[in-house]
């Protein structure tokens, strides 16, 4: 009986690839979708927006930006304000946040949010009362502003979402 059980166990291990193989190090070939970082549900003031859509904000009022990462492992979120189709760079970066459950940050989960405000040709973002950063722009740039949300996983796979930002002047009462 022992020999039959031992034979069955060996057959199962072989059939399931239970033995170690020299090629195990080379078997880490991920398909293009595996291991990629994708931001989900980018929202402005609790409303979903999709890549390239126009977000309208009123000067002098606050608006929330929310995102959902694939999971709560470590990731980075960068927010940029671009004028005239500039690509995201340190020069137009508002803030860079280290997020996820392995960080001691203001966004310890897969979800995160910041509150932003446009006032006096300046976009400022904060979490609660902690100011995170700001970016100035020229009044003439109002028609070409873009708000860029870039999320990157630990392996530098990034997902960049760009939104047209329309700034309206407050209406008088």
DAKAPE-V29337 format. One line per field, one symbol per residue. phi: phi as a letter, one per 20 degrees, with the letter a starting at -180 (. if undefined). burial: I if it has 16 or more other ideal C-beta (glycine too) atoms within 10 Angstrom, else O. A space follows every 50 residues. Layout:
BEGIN
phi->???
burial->???
END
This chain:
BEGIN
phi->.ffffffffffffffemfeecfegfeeefefgefnedcfdlfcclmcfcd gnfeddcdgndebedcbcegbefgbcdddcddcllfegbffdfebcdeco feddcecfdfdbbcdcbdbllbdccbcldefdrbbebegfegedfcdddd dcffemfccdddcfddddffefe
burial->OOOOOOOOOOOOOOOOOOOOOOOOOOOOOOOOOOOOIOIOOIIIOOOOIO OOOOIOIOOOOOIOIIIIIIOOOIIIIIIIIIIOOOOIOOOIIIIOIOII OOOOIIIOOIOIOIOIIIOOOOIIIIIOOOOIIIIOIOOOIIOOIIIIII IIIOOOOIIOIIIOIOIOOOOOO
END
